[in-house]
Amino acid sequence: MTSVASEARFRALCRLPDAEVPLDEAMLVVSAVARPGVDEAAALAVLDDLADRCPAPTLDALVRHLFGDEGFRGNRAAYYDPDNSYLDVVLARRLGIPISLAVVALSVGRRLGVPLSGVAMPGHFLLRDRVLTDVFVDPFRGVVLDAGGCARVFRELHGPGARFDERYLEPVGPRVILRRVLANLSGIHRAAGDRRALARVLRLRALVPGATPEERRELAGALAASGQFEAAAAELEALAADGSGERAAADRAAAARHRARLN
């Protein structure tokens, strides 16, 4: 599948009702955009197999199975390796960061009927039992927590005086998870100075419903910085068409400057 086809599929998946977005498939499209040729069917089969071999359809059994028997664990040695965010690689290496390991657990849990939601706590993604709402999982450490344990994890990251807000533990849907995965990748590529990879990730982020004008302008800037002036101009022209006033005029002017560089 070409990059254009993968982006079109990602757009279609993200525009399903949030509860119906197949998170595992969307994550594998993110992998395929970065590395065309990813065997998505094989990765989905791994998730099927993990579910088939889980000894019981319960949260405790799922945690023991994935983070004990199967050896999924946090990549402490290379936390900012972009491969920690690509689901196919996470499944192959059994290594990831909190959010990608959470996606594995959510995907296997969905197959088993274990009622889990993601929790976008700042700095450290968690899982939450949708029935026993004071039961959480830290997928990076592979342990079950209560709300107090989540607060301790938060303060380990942000300092003992950091103010913890219980709203940090509210469940989030697939689109929020995808946006956070893409935000992580964009930060990694920005820090590495990889302009083409950054533009690729920002293009996907702009396809998730709710993308802001500022995010779309950042995409246009990344496209231009990587030499993709036609694509940058098109993004700014679309943004100008959606806007009005001085900001829209500035976007049209910037698009014209990018097009001038094509001559």
C-alpha positions in Angstrom: 0.0 0.0 0.0 1.4 3.4 -1.0 1.8 6.2 1.5 -1.1 8.1 -0.1 -3.4 5.0 0.2 -2.3 4.5 3.8 -3.1 8.1 4.7 -6.5 7.8 3.0 -7.2 4.7 5.1 -6.1 6.4 8.2 -8.4 9.3 7.5 -11.3 6.8 7.0 -10.6 4.9 10.2 -10.4 8.1 12.2 -13.7 9.4 10.9 -15.6 6.5 12.3 -17.5 7.1 15.5 -14.9 7.3 18.2 -16.0 4.1 20.0 -15.8 2.2 16.7 -12.3 3.3 15.6 -10.2 0.1 15.4 -7.2 1.3 17.4 -5.0 -1.7 16.5 -5.6 -1.2 12.7 -5.1 2.6 12.9 -1.9 2.1 14.8 -0.6 -0.3 12.2 -1.4 2.3 9.5 0.8 4.7 11.4 3.5 2.0 11.1 2.8 1.5 7.4 3.1 5.2 6.6 6.6 5.2 8.2 7.7 2.0 6.7 5.7 0.9 3.6 5.4 -2.9 3.4 4.5 -3.5 7.1 2.6 -6.8 7.3 -0.5 -5.5 9.1 -2.3 -8.9 8.8 0.6 -10.6 10.6 0.6 -8.1 13.4 -3.2 -8.5 13.9 -2.7 -12.3 13.9 -0.2 -11.8 16.8 -2.8 -9.9 18.8 -5.4 -12.7 18.0 -2.9 -15.3 19.2 -2.1 -13.4 22.4 -5.8 -13.3 23.2 -6.3 -17.0 22.3 -3.5 -18.0 24.7 -4.6 -15.8 27.6 -5.7 -18.2 30.4 -8.9 -16.3 31.4 -10.9 -13.3 30.2 -10.2 -11.2 33.3 -8.0 -8.2 33.9 -5.7 -10.0 36.4 -5.2 -12.8 33.9 -4.5 -10.3 31.1 -1.9 -8.4 33.1 -0.1 -11.6 34.1 -0.3 -12.9 30.6 1.1 -9.9 28.8 3.5 -8.4 31.3 4.6 -11.6 32.9 4.4 -14.7 30.7 4.7 -12.9 27.4 7.4 -10.5 28.6 6.0 -7.2 27.4 7.9 -4.4 29.3 8.8 -0.8 29.2 11.9 0.1 27.2 13.8 2.0 29.9 17.1 1.7 28.0 15.9 3.6 24.8 12.7 5.3 25.8 12.8 7.8 22.9 13.4 5.2 20.2 10.6 5.8 17.7 10.1 2.1 17.3 8.6 2.1 20.7 5.5 3.8 19.1 5.1 1.4 16.2 2.7 -1.4 17.1 4.2 -4.0 14.8 7.6 -3.5 16.3 6.3 -3.4 19.9 4.7 -6.8 19.2 7.9 -8.2 17.8 10.3 -6.9 20.4 7.9 -7.0 23.4 9.2 -3.5 24.2 7.4 -0.1 24.3 6.4 3.0 26.1 3.3 3.3 28.3 0.9 4.3 25.5 2.0 1.6 23.0 2.0 -1.1 25.7 -1.5 0.2 26.6 -2.6 -0.2 23.0 -1.4 -3.9 23.1 -3.4 -4.5 26.3 -6.5 -2.6 25.0 -6.4 -4.6 21.7 -6.0 -8.0 23.4 -8.5 -7.0 26.1 -11.1 -6.1 23.4 -10.7 -9.6 21.9 -11.2 -11.2 25.3 -14.1 -8.9 26.4 -12.1 -7.3 29.2 -13.5 -3.9 29.7 -10.6 -1.4 29.6 -10.2 2.2 28.7 -7.1 4.3 28.1 -6.2 7.1 30.6 -4.1 10.0 29.3 -2.5 11.0 32.6 0.1 13.7 31.8 3.5 12.1 31.3 2.5 8.5 31.7 -0.4 6.7 29.9 -2.4 4.2 32.0 -5.4 1.8 31.7 -8.6 1.8 33.6 -11.1 -0.9 34.3 -14.5 0.4 33.0 -16.5 -1.6 35.6 -14.3 -1.5 38.7 -13.5 2.2 38.2 -10.8 2.4 41.0 -8.7 -0.3 39.3 -5.9 0.9 37.0 -3.0 -0.7 35.2 0.5 0.8 34.6 1.5 -1.0 31.4 5.1 0.3 31.5 5.6 -1.5 34.9 3.0 -4.2 34.3 1.3 -3.6 37.6 -2.3 -3.0 38.9 -2.8 0.3 40.8 -5.6 2.1 42.6 -6.1 5.9 42.3 -3.6 6.6 45.0 -1.0 4.5 43.2 -1.6 6.5 40.0 -1.0 9.7 42.0 2.3 8.3 43.3 3.4 7.5 39.7 2.4 11.1 38.7 4.5 12.6 41.5 7.5 10.4 40.7 7.5 11.9 37.2 6.6 15.6 38.1 8.0 16.0 41.6 6.7 15.4 45.1 5.0 18.8 45.1 3.2 18.4 41.8 -0.6 18.9 42.1 -2.5 15.8 41.1 -5.9 16.2 39.6 -8.3 13.3 39.6 -9.5 14.4 36.2 -6.2 13.1 34.9 -7.7 9.6 35.4 -10.7 10.1 33.1 -11.0 7.6 30.3 -10.2 8.6 26.7 -11.1 7.2 23.4 -9.1 6.0 20.4 -8.7 9.4 18.7 -7.1 10.9 21.8 -4.8 7.9 22.0 -3.8 8.3 18.3 -3.2 12.0 18.7 -0.9 11.3 21.7 1.0 8.6 19.9 1.6 11.0 17.0 2.5 13.8 19.4 5.2 11.6 20.9 6.6 10.7 17.5 6.6 14.3 16.3 8.6 15.3 19.4 11.1 12.6 18.8 11.5 13.5 15.1 11.7 17.2 15.9 14.4 16.7 18.4 16.3 14.5 15.9 16.0 17.1 13.1 14.3 14.5 10.9 12.2 16.9 8.8 10.7 14.3 6.4 9.7 12.0 9.3 8.2 14.9 11.2 6.2 16.0 8.2 4.9 12.4 7.8 3.7 12.3 11.4 2.2 15.8 11.3 0.2 14.9 8.2 -1.3 12.0 10.0 -2.1 14.2 13.1 -3.9 16.6 10.8 -6.1 13.8 9.6 -7.5 13.1 13.1 -10.7 15.0 13.6 -10.2 18.0 15.9 -6.9 19.2 14.4 -6.4 22.9 15.1 -5.4 25.6 12.6 -2.1 25.9 14.5 -1.4 22.2 14.0 -2.2 22.5 10.3 0.2 25.5 10.0 2.9 23.4 11.7 2.3 20.7 9.2 2.7 23.2 6.3 5.9 24.5 7.9 7.3 21.0 8.2 6.4 20.2 4.6 8.1 23.3 3.4 11.2 22.6 5.5 11.5 19.1 3.9 11.2 20.6 0.4 7.6 19.7 -0.2 6.5 23.2 -1.3 3.5 22.1 -3.4 2.0 20.1 -0.4 2.8 23.0 2.0 1.0 25.5 -0.3 -2.0 23.2 -0.7 -2.3 22.8 3.1 -2.2 26.6 3.7 -4.7 27.2 0.8 -7.1 24.7 2.4 -6.6 26.4 5.7 -7.3 29.8 4.2 -10.5 28.5 2.6 -11.7 27.4 6.0 -10.8 30.8 7.7 -11.3 34.5 7.2 -9.8 37.9 7.8 -6.1 38.6 8.3 -5.1 35.1 9.3 -6.6 33.6 6.1 -4.9 36.3 4.1 -1.6 35.5 5.7 -2.1 31.8 5.0 -2.8 32.6 1.3 0.3 34.8 1.1 2.5 32.1 2.7 1.0 29.5 0.2 2.0 31.9 -2.7 5.5 32.1 -1.4 5.8 28.3 -1.3 4.4 28.1 -4.9 6.9 30.7 -6.0 9.7 28.4 -4.9 8.5 25.7 -7.4 9.4 28.0 -10.4 
